[in-house]
């Protein structure tokens, strides 16, 4: 996380380690000292304490299956998961606190994309959630696979879509891959409508404005993933 925060490997620039460590320490970021299987009651109580004492407004649980452990194998594991999801949903509503819950998907064929139905367990997890984000990883035989973040549910306004991701090994972060920026120029068609077409690339072309081509939507805003969220 410190490497992601500094957007670079500090082992290659040790003289800047203290500076970045001090800045990282100032972040309003807290960690629960839970490891492995935990009681849902203990986790909820700890989250409640964090909201009351530190004004925490975003809790990340990574991940659901690891926290549940294996004690439910002999009982109804799906019912136990539904109870945990319901408890987190109630906590988020009662405390006005955002809860991000990581759930590993079921195994799917390599040639198939993950769907909302691929979420492990029953449909309660996706029904209770306001937003469902799926990290897709398409493996290709001919070369490196393609990764992208898919918004498959958006309760706020319903907009869904995908964000292509490119891994930066130096900063250990994912970001939108840079796209080639073709120079555009305005021309008028027979009806006098102003449109844009790629320029020939000749020298002397002046800077262009930021108008959008017809039929092309602007790129959605992508939050900075190089900084850890709280």
C-alpha positions in Angstrom: 0.0 0.0 0.0 2.9 2.3 0.7 4.2 1.6 -2.8 0.8 2.4 -4.3 0.6 5.6 -2.3 4.0 6.7 -3.5 3.3 5.6 -7.0 6.7 4.0 -7.2 9.0 1.5 -5.6 10.6 3.1 -2.6 13.3 0.4 -2.3 14.8 2.0 -5.4 14.8 5.5 -3.7 15.4 4.9 0.0 16.1 8.5 0.7 12.4 9.3 0.1 11.1 6.4 2.3 10.8 8.5 5.6 8.9 11.2 3.8 6.4 8.9 2.2 6.0 6.9 5.4 5.2 10.0 7.4 2.6 11.1 4.8 1.1 7.6 4.8 0.9 7.6 8.6 -1.2 10.8 8.4 -3.9 9.1 6.3 -7.2 8.4 8.2 -6.7 4.7 7.6 -7.3 2.0 10.3 -6.8 -1.8 10.2 -8.8 -4.4 12.1 -6.4 -6.9 13.7 -8.5 -9.9 12.7 -6.9 -12.8 10.8 -8.7 -15.8 9.5 -12.2 -17.0 10.6 -14.0 -14.5 12.8 -17.4 -14.2 14.5 -19.6 -11.8 12.6 -20.7 -10.3 16.0 -17.0 -9.4 16.8 -16.5 -7.9 13.4 -19.7 -5.8 13.6 -18.8 -4.6 17.1 -15.3 -3.5 15.9 -16.8 -1.7 13.0 -19.3 0.0 15.3 -16.4 1.2 17.5 -14.5 2.5 14.5 -17.5 4.6 13.4 -18.1 6.0 16.8 -14.5 6.8 17.8 -12.7 7.5 14.5 -15.7 8.6 12.3 -14.9 5.9 9.8 -17.2 6.2 6.8 -15.9 3.3 4.6 -15.2 -0.2 5.7 -13.6 -2.9 3.4 -14.1 -6.6 4.3 -11.6 -8.8 2.4 -13.0 -11.3 2.0 -16.3 -13.0 2.9 -15.3 -16.7 2.4 -12.1 -16.3 4.4 -13.9 -14.7 7.3 -16.5 -17.4 7.4 -14.0 -20.2 7.6 -15.0 -23.8 7.3 -17.3 -24.3 10.3 -20.4 -24.0 8.1 -19.4 -26.8 5.9 -21.5 -29.2 8.0 -24.4 -26.8 8.2 -26.2 -24.5 5.7 -23.4 -22.5 4.4 -25.6 -20.4 2.1 -27.9 -19.5 4.9 -24.9 -18.4 7.0 -23.6 -16.2 4.2 -27.0 -14.6 3.8 -27.1 -13.8 7.5 -23.7 -12.1 7.3 -24.6 -10.1 4.2 -27.8 -9.0 5.9 -25.8 -7.9 9.0 -23.4 -5.8 6.9 -26.3 -4.2 5.1 -28.1 -3.3 8.3 -24.8 -1.9 9.7 -24.3 0.3 6.6 -27.9 1.6 6.8 -27.9 2.3 10.5 -24.5 4.0 10.6 -24.5 5.8 7.2 -21.3 3.9 6.5 -20.2 2.5 3.2 -19.3 -1.2 3.3 -17.3 -2.9 0.5 -17.5 -6.6 0.7 -15.2 -8.8 -1.4 -16.7 -12.1 -2.5 -14.8 -14.6 -4.6 -16.9 -15.8 -7.6 -17.7 -19.4 -8.5 -15.4 -21.1 -11.0 -16.5 -20.4 -14.6 -15.1 -21.6 -17.9 -12.1 -19.6 -19.1 -14.0 -18.5 -22.3 -16.9 -17.0 -20.3 -17.2 -13.7 -18.5 -18.2 -13.5 -14.9 -21.8 -12.4 -14.3 -23.7 -11.2 -11.3 -25.0 -14.8 -11.0 -21.4 -15.9 -10.6 -21.2 -14.4 -7.1 -20.8 -17.2 -4.6 -23.9 -18.1 -2.7 -27.5 -17.0 -3.2 -28.7 -13.9 -4.9 -29.0 -12.0 -1.6 -25.5 -10.6 -1.9 -26.2 -8.8 -5.2 -29.8 -7.9 -4.1 -28.6 -6.1 -0.9 -25.8 -4.3 -2.6 -26.2 -0.8 -4.0 -23.3 -1.4 -6.4 -21.8 -4.6 -7.8 -18.3 -4.4 -9.4 -16.7 -7.4 -11.1 -13.0 -7.7 -11.9 -12.9 -9.5 -15.2 -9.7 -11.3 -16.3 -9.9 -12.7 -19.9 -7.0 -15.1 -20.5 -5.8 -15.1 -24.1 -3.8 -17.9 -25.8 -2.0 -15.6 -28.2 -0.8 -13.1 -25.6 -1.4 -11.3 -22.3 -5.0 -11.4 -21.0 -7.3 -8.4 -20.8 -8.5 -7.1 -17.5 -11.3 -4.6 -16.9 -13.6 -3.5 -14.1 -17.2 -4.1 -14.9 -20.0 -2.1 -13.2 -22.9 -4.7 -13.3 -25.2 -2.9 -10.9 -25.7 0.7 -10.1 -28.7 1.4 -7.9 -28.1 5.2 -7.9 -28.9 5.9 -11.5 -28.6 2.6 -13.3 -25.6 3.4 -15.5 -23.4 0.4 -16.0 -20.3 -0.2 -18.1 -16.7 -1.3 -18.1 -13.3 0.3 -17.4 -10.3 -1.3 -19.1 -7.4 -1.8 -16.7 -3.7 -1.9 -17.2 -1.3 -3.1 -14.4 1.6 -0.9 -13.6 4.3 -3.1 -12.1 6.3 -0.1 -10.8 3.5 1.3 -8.7 1.5 -2.0 -8.2 -1.6 -0.2 -9.3 -4.3 -0.7 -12.0 -5.3 2.3 -14.2 -7.0 3.0 -17.4 -4.6 2.3 -20.3 -3.5 5.4 -22.2 -5.1 5.8 -25.6 -3.7 7.2 -28.7 -4.9 10.7 -29.2 -5.8 11.3 -32.8 -5.7 15.0 -33.9 -9.1 16.2 -34.9 -10.2 19.1 -37.0 -13.6 20.6 -37.7 -15.1 20.6 -41.1 -18.6 21.4 -42.4 -20.7 18.9 -44.3 -23.2 19.8 -47.0 -25.8 20.8 -44.4 -23.5 23.2 -42.6 -23.2 20.9 -39.5 -19.9 21.1 -37.8 -18.3 17.7 -37.4 -14.8 16.4 -36.7 -12.5 14.1 -38.6 -8.9 13.0 -38.0 -6.4 15.4 -39.4 -3.8 14.3 -41.9 -1.1 14.8 -39.3 0.8 17.5 -41.3 3.0 19.9 -39.5 1.6 23.3 -38.6 -1.7 22.0 -37.3 -2.9 24.2 -34.4 -4.2 22.9 -31.1 -7.7 21.6 -31.2 -10.5 22.2 -28.7 -12.1 19.6 -26.6 -15.4 19.1 -28.5 -16.5 15.5 -28.8 -16.9 13.7 -32.1 -20.5 12.9 -33.1 -21.5 9.5 -31.9 -18.6 9.3 -29.5 -19.1 9.6 -25.7 -16.5 11.2 -23.5 -14.4 9.0 -21.3 -16.0 8.4 -17.8 -14.1 9.9 -14.9 -12.0 7.3 -13.2 -11.0 7.8 -9.6 -7.3 7.7 -8.6 -6.6 4.0 -7.7 -3.0 4.8 -6.7 -4.2 6.0 -3.2 -5.7 3.6 -0.8 -9.3 4.4 0.2 -10.3 4.7 3.8 
